Amino acid sequence: QKDIDIRLLREANGWTQDQLAEQLGVDRSSISRMENGGRIRGPVRKLLEKLAIAQELHGSLPNDVLSVLLMLRSPVI
């Protein structure tokens, strides 16, 4: 599995820890812990992987996870 630089992903999109936490359904302290090397598992990891892929494909991302997931389902032009 590819490592995800959560802080870089978050900052590149102008998200606060609180905003990312809300989108992932976790608390801000969980985001802080993950950014500082804490383990990322389960559905949160899968969502972060999708965000990272979308970031690579599209550059900047919308502010909500649902929009990102819909972007991934659309063909890249």
Salt bridges, closest charged atoms under 4 A:
GLU11 OE2 - ARG10 NH2 3.80
GLU35 OE1 - ARG7 NH2 3.36
GLU35 OE2 - ARG10 NE 2.50
GLU49 OE2 - ARG45 NE 3.10
GLU56 OE2 - LYS2 NZ 2.36
